[in-house]
């Protein structure tokens, strides 16, 4: 591993990207100095102060928790350049103007230490030209560092070396970005727009081109180019609105200016309608009108023929939808090609032209096909990159089909496919991915940091990863090990769909812990995201329908036992959490001995949505926390610590990051938060090993938990009666929340009574069962299963 | 026992009123109290402070920084002699006027010749508006009749708005008028005489481990909004009911402040040769259902008038605490109070409502009005009270 130490980062430019990059550094416990111009009037740091304040309002949230903003220090180029001397990494993220950047470089260079790294977040300017604006001494430590918007959530960072960039520095920076900020790195060449934007913007141009050719509506195209082909919900035109139509036109303009020799150059023009919108000031989301416009609750879309907005209603035609549902990619593409439906022709055309473009340019723009595919996944949210899509659909067939379309003049331009396309059967193989520049297969990066990713993201066609050795499994879980990592740390993986927790999972957990206690030194609960979406509602609904309340109560009891088994196991149980951990999943998280969490963990007790309360020990854990916290407070009042958890449960609040999960009490400050989810298993195994080696002892069941009791319940009820009388909650919401209050306060006992943990579990279970028998709760469960949405009854 | 002598108000003052977490966010309520006590005693030169029979202080949440019998602490901090006693009294929002009435009664019964009534409240120091620790009796939820005890004040205002049919538009118009009247009064300097300016000393980290003290002189009420506008008020969302009409804009502001009133018997007035401002006429309290607590004055005002042998038309100046525009309008309409006489300088929606201090503060406002305007003969301070009561105290200019 690299010993690159970055104690402080400076970000130059407090625009959308700069401020959000700063926020993400603050998330990762790296203090940041955020610079911008001194304000013309008011406080000198006014511009940056405003940018920091707006970070707290943005959605999706750039900050893992609001209090992180305090780690971003506001500064300005007028009076604060001295602060740069303290910074080990300086990221420049100002406007995309060569002269401005070079001016700034000249200004800041005297204040940058020669052992610091200086990197530009430019999305398109030539990195080598920028490097020449740096002093000679700083050039070896200069490179491009291209984040994608929003930088907290988009995994991709393109690293672009110059001719003079120090190789070791680049490796160190890649390591740091990967493990500290959790980013996924693609090394790009210094070609216009680098990799992801080069292909991504071309793809948008191709979509626009064929939209016009086939006379489709923008709404129709968005229906076609979203999740139905594995791309984000905002699809094409909605994404353009979000990005800003002026920005998009600017990027297209850059391609026009910088790629004169690109065979597609003639097509790098903003369409007339796009220019017209920009002229009118309809720039998309930021001006509340663009390609789409909201009128009250209705979404309107621009109709180019009518020169006006009409209600957005575009849908995928049933016959095209049927083709897209085909799981065999070869058949799917053959059907798209064969169909006379304009939507099918459109889809084939946009795939074909992107394939054509990528094949033609692979050698110039990317080291290898894997990098290009990953760039599109990580930077544009495509579920598969273009080359793997092509390869899955049958490399040779698609190649021939493209060639036929080139010959027939159907492609956007008639540039020939490169020879290697016909010489190969695909680009991704077990041995590596094809590099057109080197005409060879390229293996994955050998940087040590990637050894921490036991199950990295893979492109289609790569060699399958080691599944480890199975010790035991049932229909709900698999208990296994990775002997190459640690043969005596078990890995418990939930194998059900969406990792929902049904009876078989509970049996599996209890059995796995027993085996771990007997045969292993520790246990890690790990599987891909989501960690768990909660209890298996379908099972609950079926048992309810059969009126088997005894069975249900036994299952709830088993849930509690499973949670308690995790908590009181004789070996450490480390939960490796990523994605959603809701309801019962959250309760497992709360009961583990320790948590290793990805930053992007969404944790919450959401049972209220289906008219229930947490009954796998979730209420009990909060009651226990309140007791422990109150012991450290003067006066020892428990209720103060109940009130927030009551609101958390009653409102089904979900933590939007691991940092928030700690604040809400689902996790502890002593837990590990990792920024790269692919490192979870590696870290969790080692954490379990360390705990075992440090003489792990399970916590004991408390027999004297001070609870808030009757007065506590009444005080919660005060909030409820005000909300009910004010019409904010329904009568059944009241009932459900009161049940939660009752469990959290340890039942209708005297305030400050001391009860056992088991008593609180019994209260929790009794309240849960009473709700299950309530018709309104049953209606909520059925409604959730049928519609996927909570019922407010 | 029977009244044997009259009680006169000879001096009254108050602090400016701060918004919650505003200019007084770090000011302690016991310091605010000491400040007004010093000031009101200073208004009677030559007063032998040891003659003060008692210092009665209203406070609605007498705990934490304003706990421990804040009256006694405040008077000691003010430098009054050890021999002067102090008592804290609590009738929620009427605590301040209750203190004035209690002090007057001590004199009227002949038990004292010099008394101080005061009120102090900092809502900034309360982590929760209902006090540092809230704990409700489970019995409240056992009987529907008792639910009203648990209602938030805003919710009771919604109930009043519903029952007395007070529209959102009327509430907002009333709120706007309150702000306009308050701003005009400040501009005209009408509060100058009653306010004793307060110098806030804020301790902040300075250079090299030293603490820097920032001093700022506060002379005016912080609450009134010169930019209040009916369109802006109309855009605010109801806070207490999903389809309600009570908003942050047409409710009283949460505030910090203190007020103090010095009372004397006729004998003391003569002895010290002071000119009294007003005679204390009467005081009444009455209970109403808790869920519509805002109508309390409807019951209390007629009782106070009767006790003073007055008719409503004789009142020239009414300080009706604007807990909410909804309840203020309900009270005014039902009793047919003359809107011109009610809160001529604006009310709590603009000026703020530091709970237990308000009664003493608004008494100071009436005293100031009587000194400024000879046509003001009878003045009244009245308010609604949480959990369902009303209070009204009447003064006569002398």
Interface residues (C-beta under 8 A of the other chain):
Chain A: X637 X639 X640 X710 X711 X712 X713 X714 X715 X717 X718 X721 X722 X725 X726 X727 X728 X748 X751
Chain B: X133 X134 X135 X136 X137 X138 X140 X141 X147 X150 X151 X152 X155 X158 X240 X241 X242 X243 X244
